[in-house]
Amino acid sequence: MKAAVPIVKADDVAYPILQAPELNVQEQFLIDFGMHRVSRTQDSLYMRGEGPQPFVHVSHLGEKKFVGMAFEACTIDDVKNLSQAEGFSPIEEMDSPGGGYRTHGLDPDGNRIELIFGRERRQLDDDLAAQEINVGGVDHANFRRLNRAKRFLKGRTPRIKRFGHIAIHMSDLGASLDWYNRHLGIIATDIVKPPPADEQTPVGGIFSRLDRGDKPSDHHSIFMIATSDLADNKPGLNHVSYEMIDIDDVFMGHEILDKAGYEPEWGIGRHYLGSQIFDYWRSPFGHVHEHQTDGDVFDNSFPPQIVNAGELGDPDDRARGQSQWGPPLNPDTFGDARGL
């Protein structure tokens, strides 16, 4: 059976939407994480990074909760087309910083999904270019940084380039991938199964990306994860992830968050699937936020891969297989109900 043509193909991820019971506490965590306040009202907080997006994180006042996320459309016509799909709202003007237009609906687990277009971009303070890394040849030729020292101010705020991806516990991975593909053009990159990873083995997670044609797309924009006993078998947030300018920002962020006394969750390390250098931290309300950099990208010619989770890494140390290097995740906390 031929797959249905997507209604639209989203161009990028835009921001997650969370609820937090104390916006003062939430804002201070996000500042320490590397963000800057754009706007704050009695019940809403908008935070940005260093990139052109007017904001990359939304927090509303209320009981701790994951509300949903937004995607950037390629054109205003894409927003209009999706607004006509069953379950989506009429197109509306946005009253958030940067303006723009959106439509919104609910995914199969009830998460709010927005498709937006037309936000006014920020004027950048710099070009967000990472400093060159000296990886010249064995004969000392072709060094990229000659007669220039690399210097970072101790304790400087880590620089966030953009909102990178989100990971969500979902009650039915197949139905969710079908829904995101049909409405937003999301396609699978890596379909992860536990051993023996045959046709009968249930899927444990789907790393899925945007279909941007022949333009590069991140290895995953949504990591769809099966619900688990650790999270009371409920759907909800696993983590939100932010792309940093370079590896120095990941390490500087780790140092700042550690000094401020926040709860580390996992890192620093390098993933197998996606290859990012990562560092995960808990907000004061339990939501997991990730710093990451140097991830894989693919165009739409790369087919979905079936991944046997048992074959990743050192066969004599399965815990280490969760990353190429770095500490193993804590199986008693990562993905627990505190993060939903």
C-alpha positions in Angstrom: 0.0 0.0 0.0 1.5 3.4 -1.0 2.0 5.9 1.7 -0.2 9.0 1.6 1.3 12.3 0.4 1.9 14.5 3.4 -0.3 17.6 3.7 2.8 19.7 4.3 6.5 19.1 4.9 7.7 21.2 7.8 11.1 22.9 7.4 12.4 23.0 11.0 11.5 22.7 14.6 10.7 26.0 16.4 10.1 25.6 20.2 8.7 23.4 22.9 5.8 24.5 25.1 6.0 23.7 28.8 4.2 24.6 31.9 6.0 25.4 35.2 4.6 26.4 38.6 7.1 29.2 39.2 8.2 31.3 36.3 11.0 33.0 38.3 12.6 29.6 39.0 12.1 28.5 35.5 13.6 31.6 34.0 16.8 31.4 36.2 17.3 27.8 35.2 17.0 28.7 31.5 19.4 31.7 31.9 21.9 29.4 33.5 21.3 26.9 30.7 22.2 29.6 28.1 19.0 31.5 27.2 18.0 35.1 27.4 14.6 36.5 28.3 12.6 37.9 25.3 9.3 38.6 27.0 7.7 37.8 30.4 4.0 38.3 31.3 2.1 37.2 34.4 1.6 33.8 32.9 4.0 33.3 30.0 7.8 33.3 29.5 9.6 33.4 26.2 13.3 32.7 26.0 15.8 32.9 23.1 19.3 31.7 22.2 21.9 33.4 20.0 20.2 32.4 16.7 17.8 34.3 14.5 14.6 32.8 16.0 12.8 35.3 18.2 12.4 32.7 20.9 13.2 29.0 21.2 11.5 28.1 24.5 8.0 28.8 25.9 6.9 28.3 29.5 3.3 29.0 30.7 2.4 29.3 34.4 0.7 26.3 35.7 1.1 22.8 37.1 4.3 21.2 35.7 3.4 19.8 32.3 4.5 19.2 28.7 2.1 21.0 26.4 3.5 20.5 23.0 5.9 21.9 20.3 5.9 24.0 17.2 7.3 23.5 13.7 8.4 26.1 11.1 6.5 26.0 7.8 8.2 26.6 4.4 5.4 29.0 3.3 2.2 30.6 4.5 0.3 28.4 2.1 1.5 25.4 4.1 0.0 26.8 7.3 -3.3 27.5 5.4 -3.3 23.9 4.0 -2.7 22.3 7.4 -5.4 24.5 8.9 -7.9 22.8 6.7 -7.0 19.3 7.9 -9.2 17.6 10.4 -8.5 18.6 14.0 -6.5 21.7 13.1 -7.6 25.3 14.0 -8.2 28.0 11.5 -5.1 30.1 10.7 -4.5 32.8 13.3 -2.1 35.6 14.1 0.4 34.9 16.8 0.6 37.4 19.7 4.1 36.1 20.8 7.4 37.9 20.2 8.1 38.2 16.5 4.5 37.8 15.4 3.7 35.4 12.6 0.8 33.0 11.8 -0.1 29.5 13.0 -2.5 26.7 13.0 -2.6 24.1 15.8 -4.0 20.7 16.5 -3.4 17.6 18.7 -1.3 14.6 18.0 -2.5 11.1 18.8 -1.5 11.5 22.5 -3.0 14.9 22.9 0.1 17.0 22.6 -0.4 20.4 21.0 1.3 20.7 17.7 1.7 24.1 16.0 2.8 24.9 12.5 4.0 28.5 12.2 5.3 30.9 9.6 6.3 34.6 9.3 8.0 35.3 12.6 10.3 38.3 12.4 13.9 37.2 12.7 16.4 38.6 15.1 19.4 40.6 13.9 22.4 38.6 15.0 25.2 39.9 17.1 27.7 37.6 15.2 27.6 34.9 12.6 27.4 32.0 15.1 30.5 30.4 13.5 32.4 28.0 15.7 36.1 28.8 16.1 38.2 26.6 13.8 39.6 23.3 15.3 43.3 22.5 14.6 43.2 19.1 13.0 46.0 19.6 10.5 47.9 16.7 8.9 50.8 14.8 10.4 53.2 17.1 8.6 51.6 20.1 10.4 50.1 21.2 7.1 46.6 22.5 6.6 46.0 23.8 10.2 42.8 25.9 10.2 43.8 28.2 13.1 47.2 29.8 12.5 48.6 32.6 14.6 45.3 32.8 16.5 44.8 31.6 20.1 41.4 30.1 21.1 40.1 31.9 24.2 36.9 31.6 26.2 36.1 33.6 29.3 35.8 31.4 32.3 32.2 31.2 33.4 30.8 32.6 30.2 27.2 31.7 29.4 27.0 28.8 26.9 25.8 29.8 23.4 22.6 28.2 22.1 22.3 28.2 18.3 18.8 26.8 18.0 16.2 24.4 19.3 17.4 21.1 18.0 14.9 18.3 18.8 12.5 16.8 21.2 12.0 13.3 22.6 8.5 12.2 23.5 7.1 9.0 25.1 4.2 7.9 22.9 1.6 5.3 23.5 1.6 3.9 19.9 4.8 4.6 17.9 3.4 3.3 14.6 0.3 5.5 14.8 2.3 8.5 15.9 4.8 8.2 13.0 2.0 7.8 10.5 0.3 10.9 12.0 3.5 13.1 11.9 4.3 11.9 8.4 0.8 12.6 7.1 0.6 16.1 8.7 4.2 17.3 8.7 6.2 15.0 6.4 8.2 13.5 9.3 10.2 10.4 8.1 12.0 7.7 10.1 15.8 7.6 10.3 16.6 4.8 12.8 13.9 2.4 14.1 15.3 0.9 17.3 14.4 -2.6 18.5 15.7 -4.7 21.3 17.4 -8.1 20.4 16.7 -10.1 18.3 15.3 -7.1 16.3 13.3 -9.2 13.9 9.8 -8.6 12.4 8.1 -9.8 15.6 10.2 -7.6 18.0 8.3 -4.5 19.2 9.8 -1.1 18.3 11.3 0.6 21.3 12.0 4.0 19.6 12.0 5.8 16.3 14.5 8.6 15.6 12.6 10.6 13.0 13.5 13.7 10.9 12.1 16.4 8.7 11.9 15.6 5.0 13.6 18.7 3.5 14.3 17.1 0.1 17.9 17.3 -0.9 18.7 19.8 1.9 20.4 18.5 5.1 18.1 17.6 8.0 19.1 16.7 11.5 19.3 12.9 12.2 16.2 13.4 14.4 13.8 16.3 15.1 11.5 14.0 17.1 12.7 10.9 19.0 9.5 8.8 19.5 9.9 6.6 22.5 7.6 3.8 23.7 6.0 4.4 27.0 7.6 2.5 29.9 7.1 1.3 33.5 9.6 3.9 34.6 7.3 6.6 33.4 4.1 4.9 34.7 3.3 3.8 31.1 2.2 7.3 30.4 2.9 9.4 27.3 4.8 12.7 27.7 8.1 14.5 27.5 11.4 12.7 27.7 13.6 15.7 26.9 14.1 18.9 24.9 17.4 19.5 23.2 19.3 22.6 22.1 22.1 22.8 19.6 25.2 24.6 20.8 27.6 26.5 18.7 30.5 24.1 19.5 31.8 21.6 22.0 33.3 24.3 24.2 29.7 25.5 24.9 28.7 22.1 25.9 31.5 21.8 28.4 31.1 25.4 29.6 27.4 24.8 30.1 28.1 21.7 32.1 30.5 23.6 34.4 28.0 26.5 35.0 25.0 24.2 35.7 27.1 22.0 38.0 28.3 25.1 39.9 24.7 26.4 40.2 23.6 23.1 41.8 21.2 21.7 39.2 20.7 18.0 38.9 22.7 16.3 36.2 21.0 13.6 34.2 23.4 12.1 31.7 26.7 13.2 30.1 29.0 14.5 28.9 29.3 11.9 26.1 28.8 11.1 22.4 25.7 9.3 21.2 25.7 6.3 18.8 22.5 7.2 17.0 22.8 10.8 15.8 26.4 11.1 16.9 25.8 14.3 19.0 28.0 15.2 21.9 25.5 15.5 24.6 24.9 16.7 28.2 21.5 16.4 29.9 20.2 18.3 33.0 17.0 18.4 35.0 15.2 21.7 35.4 14.0 22.4 39.0 10.7 20.9 38.0 12.0 17.7 36.5 11.9 18.5 32.8 15.1 17.2 31.1 17.0 19.7 28.9 19.9 18.7 26.7 22.9 20.6 25.3 24.2 19.0 22.1 26.5 19.6 19.2 28.1 17.9 16.2 25.2 15.7 15.1 24.6 13.7 11.9 22.5 15.2 9.1 20.8 13.4 6.2 18.8 14.3 3.1 15.7 12.4 2.1 17.6 9.8 0.0 18.7 8.0 3.2 16.3 5.1 3.9 15.1 4.1 7.4 17.5 1.8 9.3 16.4 -1.0 11.6 18.8 -0.9 14.6 19.4 -3.8 16.9 20.0 -2.0 20.3 21.9 -5.0 21.5 24.6 -4.6 18.9 25.6 -1.0 19.8 28.9 -0.6 21.5 31.0 -3.1 23.5 29.2 -6.5 23.6 30.7 -7.1 27.0 29.4 -3.8 28.5 25.9 -3.1 27.2 25.6 0.0 29.4 28.5 1.6 27.6 26.7 0.9 24.3 24.3 3.8 25.0 27.1 6.2 24.0 30.3 6.0 22.0 32.1 7.5 25.0 31.0 9.0 28.3 29.1 7.6 31.3 26.2 5.2 30.9 22.8 6.6 31.5 21.1 5.9 34.8 18.4 3.3 34.0 16.5 4.2 37.2 16.0 7.9 36.3 16.4 8.6 32.6 12.9 8.7 31.1 11.2 8.6 34.5 7.8 10.1 35.3 9.4 13.3 36.7 10.1 14.4 33.2 6.7 13.9 31.7 
